[in-house]
């Protein structure tokens, strides 16, 4: 599957605005609640990103669908990668976007490490085959730490697209 064909430059965000606060600055907010709020902020940025495509129905409902999906099970994988994904009526087409957090943020990854690379996938409910195939390709490509170096070092959208192309070629 040629992922580079699906990812468009306007759906690439080289740096998320959401940053993690030091625990000393949380004040009265319980840590677990803060971590959910952080996750929701990141998901909000990712929804804004895919909305640039003009192929999102209702941004607010798409965000709620992603949050509900995240509550079922984390989409934070390992090695600094998260793939938030959902099939929803609020996606008119299959969309994939990429965002990076250089410092990393807690996204409840399986290995307990912060997430740096985010691939968001949204698709209409009927788009099962390509959705699952692409998710599997992404998850497998990042099962080793070496795959993420190019994404962490990318200076522009073109470098991200080239990294995706190399990754999807094997």
Order of alpha helices (4+ residues) and beta strands (2+ residues): alpha-beta-alpha-alpha-beta-beta-beta-beta-alpha-alpha-alpha
